[in-house]
Structure formats: structure tokens, C-alpha cells
């Protein structure tokens, strides 16, 4: 029995005995125990119930490619390129990078778990199976890099649109590419560009969205984090529904960005901007700069009102903290 089969056997939240699992798979109890430990090492909270067996603390909705596609509006299905779902992959964005020359526009790759998920500035993105959404989308542009200013901020707005469609409130945006609640980071965005500065280019847009986190994963994250389960209250959205809502928002929103640029998103960004009016410290290669967040400009640069001037912070290779 492989790890994905074991997770499927436990997905409904009921208790299943190790003996029954072993019998179904035609393996030993020891082999089942090894797979249980493998799931636990990836962050899946499998509980032991003595001789009764194993269970999860709550039901898990495993991703299903057909369920995701069927939940997409017909107009999105028509524009969508390839839709792939992997059990395990190094990184959904890396998979698109390897095949960027051949994948059609608006192709989407999802994974149940990633062995080398990437966040901003080379950070690792925790990717336990069965709990969250790890998705990357390929978008081709004809206008070149120069026309893509503000793309990562526009994707932040697209994620906020996704949350709104799911009835999730209580989140906002932190420049340049984080989605936050009051309790911590809810989603991260990573945009990687390739191609020509003034000609055809491609953007690989990675989104990691926390649907449900365990206490151990929250501790392992090394920073305050939050999940949809906490914001949704009693009814946690199905992961296939979340994935379909995100894909729909990406296909529609990236088409809007291609036609209209960041100008079509700047007002929405302002409504969700969690740094506007806040005392901030921007730390970069040239040292620290203190000021008050003043929104973003038409290019998507962070505006910082210092005691002497209004500064535009273009580089994403900085850290921004409230002080």
C-alpha cells in the first residue's frame, strides 16, 4: 500500500485497523506502520487508537482532477490549457519550468504534496499531502516583461477574489505577494518570468494556499500562519472546490491583466492593502528605511512616506515589517 492509498483509506475520518489495512493491501502490519510514519513525517496528523487502528482527526478531501474540471465554468474550461494533478512532485512551478516550451497557455499543474516547494527569496514552502492547495499556472504574454509590472500584486487580488467566491472573509494583502489574516500568512505567491524583455514571455505563477494546518505545522512554519479552516468557521470548503475557484479566478484575472494591466487591479488592491497607513521598516541591501505605508503606485511599487519624502520601493528583494 502506497502512502496515497493509505491516505485515501483514512480520508473519511473513521478509524481503520492496521490488520484490515494490511489485509486490503496484501502486505504486513509492519509495512502499514512504515507508511503511517511516512505520512506523519510529511505533516499528516495520523492518530493511533491502540488496537482499534488509525484515524485522522477530521475528514480529508483528496484532490481529484475530474472533480476540479467539472467544477469549472464552461468558459474557463474552454480557455484552460493542460490540467494536471500529481500525487508528489518536487514543485509545481518547477514542473512547468521544465516544459514551458511545450505547454499551452493557461496550463495548470497541481500536486497533493511537494518535496521542494518554493516560496519567495528561496524559502521552502511546507507542502503536506491532503491539507492545502499547491498550484502553478503558466500564462504567456506577447508584450514582454515591461508590460508585466504589478503582476504579482494582481495575482494577490485574484486570490482575494477566490476567497470572496468561497465566502471567506478576514484576509488582506501584504506587499508584494502575501495574503494574510490577523493571525498569520494564509497564502503565498511566487511569479517567475522567462522570455524576452520586449517580446514574447511567459509567467509561471505559483500559489500556495493553506486550507487546513495542524498545530505541528504551524510551529514548523517559523512564522505566524493561518488557514481557511480557521476563517471559515464550521464549514471548511472542500479542497476540490477551492482549487476550482482559484483556477477560475486565475484564468479570468490573468486575461484581464493581459488586456488592461495592473490598472484594472489597483483599486481592489488598495481595498485589501494591509500595509497602508502602517508604520513600516523596509530592510534591503542598502540598509533599513522607516516610514508609513502609503499604498502602491501604478507600477505596483510600494510607496513609503518617510519623514522627508515619498519613496517608491521597487525591489522585491527586501523585507517589509510593521514596527
C-alpha positions as a Markdown table, in Angstrom:
| # | Residue | x | y | z |
|---|---|---|---|---|
| 1 | Unk | 0.0 | 0.0 | 0.0 |
| 2 | Unk | 1.5 | 3.3 | -1.1 |
| 3 | Unk | 1.2 | 6.5 | 1.0 |
| 4 | Unk | -1.5 | 7.9 | -1.2 |
| 5 | Unk | -3.6 | 4.7 | -1.0 |
| 6 | Unk | -3.3 | 4.8 | 2.8 |
| 7 | Unk | -4.4 | 8.4 | 3.0 |
| 8 | Unk | -7.4 | 7.6 | 0.8 |
| 9 | Unk | -8.3 | 4.7 | 3.2 |
| 10 | Unk | -8.3 | 7.1 | 6.1 |
| 11 | Unk | -9.8 | 10.1 | 4.3 |
| 12 | Unk | -13.3 | 9.8 | 5.8 |
| 13 | Unk | -12.0 | 10.3 | 9.3 |
| 14 | Unk | -13.1 | 6.9 | 10.5 |
| 15 | Unk | -10.9 | 4.5 | 12.5 |
| 16 | Unk | -9.4 | 1.7 | 10.4 |
| 17 | Unk | -7.5 | -1.2 | 11.9 |
| 18 | Unk | -3.9 | -1.9 | 10.9 |
| 19 | Unk | -4.8 | -5.5 | 10.3 |
| 20 | Unk | -7.6 | -4.5 | 7.9 |
| 21 | Unk | -5.3 | -2.1 | 6.0 |
| 22 | Unk | -2.7 | -4.8 | 5.8 |
| 23 | Unk | -5.2 | -7.4 | 4.5 |
| 24 | Unk | -6.6 | -5.0 | 1.9 |
| 25 | Unk | -3.1 | -4.2 | 0.6 |
| 26 | Unk | -1.7 | -7.7 | 0.9 |
| 27 | Unk | 1.2 | -6.5 | 3.0 |
| 28 | Unk | 2.4 | -6.9 | 6.6 |
| 29 | Unk | 1.3 | -4.8 | 9.5 |
| 30 | Unk | 4.9 | -3.5 | 9.7 |
| 31 | Unk | 4.6 | -2.2 | 6.1 |
| 32 | Unk | 1.5 | -0.3 | 7.0 |
| 33 | Unk | 3.2 | 1.1 | 10.1 |
| 34 | Unk | 6.1 | 2.4 | 7.8 |
| 35 | Unk | 3.6 | 4.1 | 5.5 |
| 36 | Unk | 1.8 | 5.6 | 8.5 |
| 37 | Unk | 5.2 | 7.0 | 9.7 |
| 38 | Unk | 5.9 | 8.3 | 6.2 |
| 39 | Unk | 2.6 | 10.3 | 6.2 |
| 40 | Unk | 3.3 | 11.6 | 9.7 |
| 41 | Unk | 6.8 | 12.8 | 8.6 |
| 42 | Unk | 5.1 | 14.8 | 5.9 |
| 43 | Unk | 2.8 | 16.5 | 8.3 |
| 44 | Unk | -0.3 | 14.4 | 8.1 |
| 45 | Unk | -1.8 | 14.1 | 11.6 |
| 46 | Unk | -2.5 | 10.3 | 11.7 |
| 47 | Unk | -3.7 | 9.3 | 15.1 |
| 48 | Unk | -3.2 | 5.9 | 16.7 |
| 49 | Unk | -6.2 | 4.3 | 18.5 |
| 50 | Unk | -4.4 | 1.3 | 20.1 |
| 51 | Unk | -5.7 | -2.0 | 18.8 |
| 52 | Unk | -8.6 | -0.2 | 17.1 |
| 53 | Unk | -6.2 | 1.2 | 14.5 |
| 54 | Unk | -5.6 | 4.6 | 12.9 |
| 55 | Unk | -7.6 | 7.7 | 12.1 |
| 56 | Unk | -7.4 | 11.3 | 11.0 |
| 57 | Unk | -8.8 | 14.0 | 13.4 |
| 58 | Unk | -11.1 | 15.2 | 10.6 |
| 59 | Unk | -12.1 | 14.0 | 7.1 |
| 60 | Unk | -9.7 | 14.9 | 4.3 |
| 61 | Unk | -10.9 | 15.7 | 0.7 |
| 62 | Unk | -8.3 | 14.3 | -1.7 |
| 63 | Unk | -7.9 | 16.3 | -4.9 |
| 64 | Unk | -9.5 | 14.7 | -8.0 |
| 65 | Unk | -8.8 | 16.0 | -11.4 |
| 66 | Unk | -12.2 | 15.2 | -12.8 |
| 67 | Unk | -13.9 | 16.9 | -9.8 |
| 68 | Unk | -11.9 | 20.0 | -10.3 |
| 69 | Unk | -12.5 | 20.2 | -14.0 |
| 70 | Unk | -16.2 | 19.6 | -13.6 |
| 71 | Unk | -16.5 | 22.5 | -11.1 |
| 72 | Unk | -15.1 | 24.9 | -13.6 |
| 73 | Unk | -17.4 | 27.2 | -15.6 |
| 74 | Unk | -17.7 | 26.2 | -19.3 |
| 75 | Unk | -16.0 | 29.4 | -20.4 |
| 76 | Unk | -13.0 | 28.6 | -18.2 |
| 77 | Unk | -12.8 | 25.0 | -19.4 |
| 78 | Unk | -12.6 | 26.3 | -23.0 |
| 79 | Unk | -9.7 | 28.7 | -22.2 |
| 80 | Unk | -7.8 | 26.4 | -19.9 |
| 81 | Unk | -4.7 | 24.6 | -21.2 |
| 82 | Unk | -3.4 | 21.4 | -19.7 |
| 83 | Unk | -4.8 | 20.5 | -16.2 |
| 84 | Unk | -2.5 | 18.1 | -14.3 |
| 85 | Unk | -2.7 | 16.6 | -10.9 |
| 86 | Unk | 0.3 | 14.8 | -9.3 |
| 87 | Unk | 0.4 | 13.0 | -6.1 |
| 88 | Unk | 4.0 | 14.1 | -5.4 |
| 89 | Unk | 6.3 | 16.4 | -7.3 |
| 90 | Unk | 9.3 | 18.5 | -6.4 |
| 91 | Unk | 7.5 | 21.7 | -7.2 |
| 92 | Unk | 4.5 | 22.5 | -9.4 |
| 93 | Unk | 6.4 | 25.6 | -10.7 |
| 94 | Unk | 9.5 | 23.6 | -11.5 |
| 95 | Unk | 7.4 | 21.1 | -13.5 |
| 96 | Unk | 6.1 | 23.9 | -15.6 |
| 97 | Unk | 9.6 | 25.4 | -16.0 |
| 98 | Unk | 10.8 | 22.0 | -17.4 |
| 99 | Unk | 8.0 | 22.0 | -20.0 |
| 100 | Unk | 7.5 | 25.7 | -20.6 |
| 101 | Unk | 8.3 | 25.5 | -24.3 |
| 102 | Unk | 5.6 | 22.9 | -25.0 |
| 103 | Unk | 2.8 | 23.6 | -22.5 |
| 104 | Unk | -0.2 | 25.6 | -23.9 |
| 105 | Unk | -1.2 | 28.9 | -22.4 |
| 106 | Unk | -3.1 | 28.8 | -19.1 |
| 107 | Unk | -1.9 | 25.3 | -18.2 |
| 108 | Unk | -2.3 | 24.4 | -14.6 |
| 109 | Unk | -0.3 | 21.9 | -12.5 |
| 110 | Unk | -1.4 | 20.8 | -9.0 |
| 111 | Unk | 0.1 | 18.4 | -6.5 |
| 112 | Unk | -1.1 | 16.8 | -3.3 |
| 113 | Unk | 2.4 | 17.2 | -1.9 |
| 114 | Unk | 5.7 | 18.8 | -2.9 |
| 115 | Unk | 9.2 | 17.6 | -1.9 |
| 116 | Unk | 10.8 | 21.0 | -2.8 |
| 117 | Unk | 8.0 | 23.6 | -2.7 |
| 118 | Unk | 9.4 | 27.1 | -3.2 |
| 119 | Unk | 8.5 | 30.4 | -1.6 |
| 120 | Unk | 9.8 | 33.9 | -2.0 |
| 121 | Unk | 13.5 | 34.6 | -1.7 |
| 122 | Unk | 14.3 | 30.9 | -1.9 |
| 123 | Unk | 12.3 | 29.9 | 1.2 |
| 124 | Unk | 10.8 | 26.4 | 1.5 |
| 125 | Unk | 7.0 | 26.1 | 1.3 |
| 126 | Unk | 5.7 | 23.4 | 3.5 |
| 127 | Unk | 3.7 | 21.0 | 1.5 |
| 128 | Unk | 2.0 | 18.2 | 3.4 |
| 129 | Unk | -0.4 | 16.0 | 1.4 |
| 130 | Unk | -4.2 | 16.2 | 1.8 |
| 131 | Unk | -4.3 | 19.5 | 3.6 |
| 132 | Unk | -3.6 | 22.5 | 1.4 |
| 133 | Unk | -3.5 | 23.7 | -2.3 |
| 134 | Unk | -0.2 | 23.8 | -4.3 |
| 135 | Unk | -0.8 | 25.1 | -7.8 |
| 136 | Unk | 1.1 | 26.7 | -10.6 |
| 137 | Unk | -0.3 | 28.3 | -13.7 |
| 138 | Unk | 1.5 | 29.2 | -17.0 |
| 139 | Unk | 0.5 | 32.5 | -18.6 |
| 140 | Unk | 2.0 | 33.6 | -21.9 |
| 141 | Unk | 2.3 | 37.3 | -22.8 |
| 142 | Unk | 3.2 | 39.0 | -26.1 |
| 143 | Unk | 4.2 | 42.4 | -24.8 |
| 144 | Unk | 7.3 | 41.4 | -22.8 |
| 145 | Unk | 8.5 | 42.0 | -19.2 |
| 146 | Unk | 8.0 | 45.7 | -19.4 |
| 147 | Unk | 4.2 | 45.2 | -19.5 |
| 148 | Unk | 4.1 | 42.9 | -16.5 |
| 149 | Unk | 4.6 | 45.5 | -13.7 |
| 150 | Unk | 2.4 | 44.7 | -10.8 |
| 151 | Unk | 1.6 | 41.1 | -11.9 |
| 152 | Unk | 2.4 | 39.6 | -8.5 |
| 153 | Unk | 0.1 | 42.2 | -6.9 |
| 154 | Unk | -2.6 | 41.4 | -9.4 |
| 155 | Unk | -2.4 | 37.8 | -8.5 |
| 156 | Unk | -2.8 | 38.7 | -4.9 |
| 157 | Unk | -6.1 | 40.4 | -5.9 |
| 158 | Unk | -7.0 | 37.3 | -7.8 |
| 159 | Unk | -6.5 | 35.2 | -4.6 |
| 160 | Unk | -8.7 | 37.6 | -2.7 |
| 161 | Unk | -11.4 | 37.2 | -5.4 |
| 162 | Unk | -11.1 | 33.4 | -4.9 |
| 163 | Unk | -11.6 | 33.8 | -1.1 |
| 164 | Unk | -14.6 | 36.1 | -1.7 |
| 165 | Unk | -16.2 | 33.5 | -4.0 |
| 166 | Unk | -15.8 | 30.9 | -1.3 |
| 167 | Unk | -17.4 | 33.2 | 1.3 |
| 168 | Unk | -14.1 | 33.6 | 3.2 |
| 169 | Unk | -13.6 | 37.0 | 4.9 |
| 170 | Unk | -10.9 | 38.3 | 7.2 |
| 171 | Unk | -7.9 | 38.3 | 4.8 |
| 172 | Unk | -5.8 | 41.1 | 3.2 |
| 173 | Unk | -2.7 | 41.7 | 1.1 |
| 174 | Unk | 0.9 | 42.4 | 2.2 |
| 175 | Unk | 3.2 | 43.8 | -0.5 |
| 176 | Unk | 4.5 | 42.3 | -2.6 |
| 177 | Unk | 2.9 | 38.8 | -2.6 |
| 178 | Unk | 1.5 | 37.6 | 0.7 |
| 179 | Unk | -2.1 | 37.0 | 1.7 |
| 180 | Unk | -2.6 | 37.5 | 5.4 |
| 181 | Unk | -5.2 | 37.2 | 8.1 |
| 182 | Unk | -5.0 | 38.8 | 11.5 |
| 183 | Unk | -3.4 | 35.6 | 12.8 |
| 184 | Unk | -0.8 | 35.0 | 10.0 |
| 185 | Unk | 0.1 | 34.1 | 6.5 |
| 186 | Unk | -2.7 | 32.4 | 4.6 |
| 187 | Unk | -1.2 | 32.2 | 1.1 |
| 188 | Unk | 2.0 | 32.9 | -0.7 |
| 189 | Unk | 2.5 | 33.9 | -4.4 |
| 190 | Unk | 5.7 | 33.3 | -6.5 |
| 191 | Unk | 5.9 | 34.7 | -10.0 |
| 192 | Unk | 8.8 | 33.7 | -12.2 |
| 193 | Unk | 9.4 | 35.2 | -15.7 |
| 194 | Unk | 11.2 | 33.9 | -18.7 |
| 195 | Unk | 11.5 | 35.1 | -22.3 |
| 196 | Unk | 12.1 | 38.5 | -23.9 |
| 197 | Unk | 12.1 | 41.9 | -22.2 |
| 198 | Unk | 10.2 | 43.5 | -25.1 |
| 199 | Unk | 8.9 | 40.4 | -26.8 |
| 200 | Unk | 7.1 | 37.1 | -26.1 |
| 201 | Unk | 7.5 | 36.0 | -22.5 |
| 202 | Unk | 6.0 | 33.6 | -20.0 |
| 203 | Unk | 5.0 | 33.9 | -16.4 |
| 204 | Unk | 4.9 | 30.9 | -14.1 |
| 205 | Unk | 2.5 | 31.8 | -11.2 |
| 206 | Unk | 2.8 | 29.6 | -8.1 |
| 207 | Unk | 0.2 | 29.8 | -5.4 |
| 208 | Unk | 0.3 | 28.0 | -2.1 |
| 209 | Unk | -2.9 | 28.3 | -0.1 |
| 210 | Unk | -3.4 | 26.9 | 3.4 |
| 211 | Unk | -6.7 | 25.1 | 3.7 |
| 212 | Unk | -6.0 | 23.3 | 7.0 |
| 213 | Unk | -2.9 | 23.4 | 9.2 |
| 214 | Unk | -2.1 | 21.2 | 12.2 |
| 215 | Unk | -0.5 | 22.7 | 15.4 |
| 216 | Unk | 2.8 | 21.0 | 14.5 |
| 217 | Unk | 2.8 | 22.6 | 11.0 |
| 218 | Unk | 2.1 | 26.0 | 12.5 |
| 219 | Unk | 5.1 | 25.6 | 14.8 |
| 220 | Unk | 7.3 | 24.3 | 11.9 |
| 221 | Unk | 6.4 | 27.3 | 9.7 |
| 222 | Unk | 8.6 | 29.6 | 11.7 |
| 223 | Unk | 6.2 | 32.5 | 11.3 |
| 224 | Unk | 2.6 | 33.2 | 12.1 |
| 225 | Unk | 0.3 | 31.3 | 9.7 |
| 226 | Unk | -3.4 | 30.8 | 9.2 |
| 227 | Unk | -5.7 | 28.6 | 7.2 |
| 228 | Unk | -9.1 | 28.6 | 5.6 |
| 229 | Unk | -10.5 | 26.2 | 8.2 |
| 230 | Unk | -10.0 | 28.9 | 10.9 |
| 231 | Unk | -11.5 | 31.7 | 8.8 |
| 232 | Unk | -14.5 | 29.6 | 7.5 |
| 233 | Unk | -15.8 | 28.6 | 10.9 |
| 234 | Unk | -18.0 | 25.5 | 11.0 |
| 235 | Unk | -17.9 | 24.7 | 7.2 |
| 236 | Unk | -14.5 | 24.1 | 5.8 |
| 237 | Unk | -14.6 | 24.3 | 2.0 |
| 238 | Unk | -13.8 | 21.2 | 0.0 |
| 239 | Unk | -10.3 | 21.3 | -1.4 |
| 240 | Unk | -11.5 | 20.5 | -5.0 |
| 241 | Unk | -13.9 | 23.4 | -4.7 |
| 242 | Unk | -11.1 | 25.7 | -3.5 |
| 243 | Unk | -8.8 | 24.5 | -6.4 |
| 244 | Unk | -11.6 | 25.1 | -9.0 |
| 245 | Unk | -12.4 | 28.6 | -7.6 |
| 246 | Unk | -8.7 | 29.5 | -7.7 |
| 247 | Unk | -8.3 | 28.2 | -11.3 |
| 248 | Unk | -11.4 | 30.1 | -12.4 |
| 249 | Unk | -10.2 | 33.4 | -10.8 |
| 250 | Unk | -6.7 | 32.9 | -12.4 |
| 251 | Unk | -8.0 | 32.3 | -15.9 |
| 252 | Unk | -10.4 | 35.2 | -15.7 |
| 253 | Unk | -8.0 | 37.5 | -13.9 |
| 254 | Unk | -4.9 | 36.9 | -15.9 |
| 255 | Unk | -6.9 | 37.5 | -19.1 |
| 256 | Unk | -8.0 | 40.8 | -17.6 |
| 257 | Unk | -4.4 | 41.6 | -16.7 |
| 258 | Unk | -3.3 | 40.8 | -20.2 |
| 259 | Unk | -5.8 | 43.3 | -21.6 |
| 260 | Unk | -5.7 | 46.1 | -19.1 |
| 261 | Unk | -2.5 | 45.6 | -17.0 |
| 262 | Unk | -2.3 | 46.4 | -13.2 |
| 263 | Unk | -4.5 | 49.5 | -13.7 |
| 264 | Unk | -7.5 | 47.1 | -13.6 |
| 265 | Unk | -6.5 | 45.8 | -10.2 |
| 266 | Unk | -5.0 | 48.8 | -8.3 |
| 267 | Unk | -8.3 | 49.9 | -6.7 |
| 268 | Unk | -9.1 | 46.4 | -5.5 |
| 269 | Unk | -5.5 | 46.1 | -4.2 |
| 270 | Unk | -6.0 | 49.4 | -2.2 |
| 271 | Unk | -9.1 | 48.0 | -0.5 |
| 272 | Unk | -7.2 | 44.9 | 0.7 |
| 273 | Unk | -3.8 | 46.6 | 1.4 |
| 274 | Unk | -2.8 | 45.7 | 5.0 |
| 275 | Unk | 0.3 | 48.0 | 4.9 |
| 276 | Unk | -1.4 | 51.3 | 4.0 |
| 277 | Unk | -1.2 | 53.7 | 7.0 |
| 278 | Unk | 1.1 | 51.3 | 9.0 |
| 279 | Unk | 4.5 | 52.2 | 10.4 |
| 280 | Unk | 6.9 | 50.1 | 8.4 |
| 281 | Unk | 10.6 | 49.2 | 8.2 |
| 282 | Unk | 11.9 | 48.2 | 4.8 |
| 283 | Unk | 15.2 | 46.2 | 5.1 |
| 284 | Unk | 17.3 | 45.7 | 1.9 |
| 285 | Unk | 20.8 | 45.6 | 0.6 |
| 286 | Unk | 21.2 | 49.3 | 1.4 |
| 287 | Unk | 20.1 | 49.1 | 5.0 |
| 288 | Unk | 16.8 | 49.9 | 6.8 |
| 289 | Unk | 14.3 | 52.5 | 5.8 |
| 290 | Unk | 11.4 | 53.6 | 8.1 |
| 291 | Unk | 8.2 | 55.3 | 7.2 |
| 292 | Unk | 4.5 | 55.0 | 6.8 |
| 293 | Unk | 2.9 | 52.7 | 4.2 |
| 294 | Unk | 1.2 | 54.9 | 1.5 |
| 295 | Unk | -0.2 | 52.2 | -0.8 |
| 296 | Unk | 1.3 | 51.3 | -4.2 |
| 297 | Unk | 1.9 | 53.2 | -7.4 |
| 298 | Unk | 0.7 | 52.4 | -10.9 |
| 299 | Unk | 3.7 | 50.1 | -11.4 |
| 300 | Unk | 3.0 | 48.1 | -8.3 |
| 301 | Unk | 5.9 | 49.6 | -6.3 |
| 302 | Unk | 5.4 | 50.0 | -2.5 |
| 303 | Unk | 5.0 | 53.7 | -1.5 |
| 304 | Unk | 6.7 | 54.6 | 1.8 |
| 305 | Unk | 6.2 | 58.0 | 3.3 |
| 306 | Unk | 9.5 | 58.8 | 5.2 |
| 307 | Unk | 10.0 | 62.0 | 7.3 |
| 308 | Unk | 11.5 | 63.7 | 4.3 |
| 309 | Unk | 10.0 | 62.2 | 1.1 |
| 310 | Unk | 7.7 | 59.7 | -0.5 |
| 311 | Unk | 9.8 | 56.7 | -1.6 |
| 312 | Unk | 8.9 | 54.1 | -4.2 |
| 313 | Unk | 10.2 | 50.6 | -3.3 |
| 314 | Unk | 10.6 | 48.6 | -6.5 |
| 315 | Unk | 12.7 | 45.7 | -5.5 |
| 316 | Unk | 11.0 | 42.5 | -4.2 |
| 317 | Unk | 14.4 | 41.6 | -2.6 |
| 318 | Unk | 13.5 | 43.4 | 0.6 |
| 319 | Unk | 11.7 | 42.5 | 3.7 |
| 320 | Unk | 8.9 | 44.7 | 5.0 |
| 321 | Unk | 7.8 | 44.6 | 8.6 |
| 322 | Unk | 5.4 | 46.6 | 10.8 |
| 323 | Unk | 7.1 | 48.5 | 13.6 |
